[in-house]
Amino acid sequence: MNPTAIYSKTGKGVQEASGKTSNLSRADRAVLSAIDGKSNVGALYNKFEKTPRPRFDQLIERLEREQPASPPLELPRPELRRRPAEAHLRDLRSLRREMKAEDPPGTR
């Protein structure tokens, strides 16, 4: 179980968490209700630390398998998501040069 994985509730999970269906025990429903699409599995486990870790992991796997919770999205590593400001400046300067080269004579 990846402790940094972030799950979110599916439509089925929203119904189960609100009590409209009763496929989960009360304790399991509490864990499902805590899934918010922002907190990772490690943070969720900390909220329910009285639950033995193997049981908690089994519940998360069950929720993923039965679809009340959607599997985590694979996010790119942080170093791949952000570019240094210098890279953006280079792109901007390059774009300006290209735009100037395309201007008709006498419009500069």
Secondary structure, 3 states (H helix, E strand, C coil): CCCCCECEECHHHHHHHHCCCCCCCHHHHHHHHHCCCCCEHHHHHHHCCCCCHHHHHHHHHHHHHHCCEECCCCCCCHHHHCCCHHHHHHHHHHHHHHHHHHCCCCCC
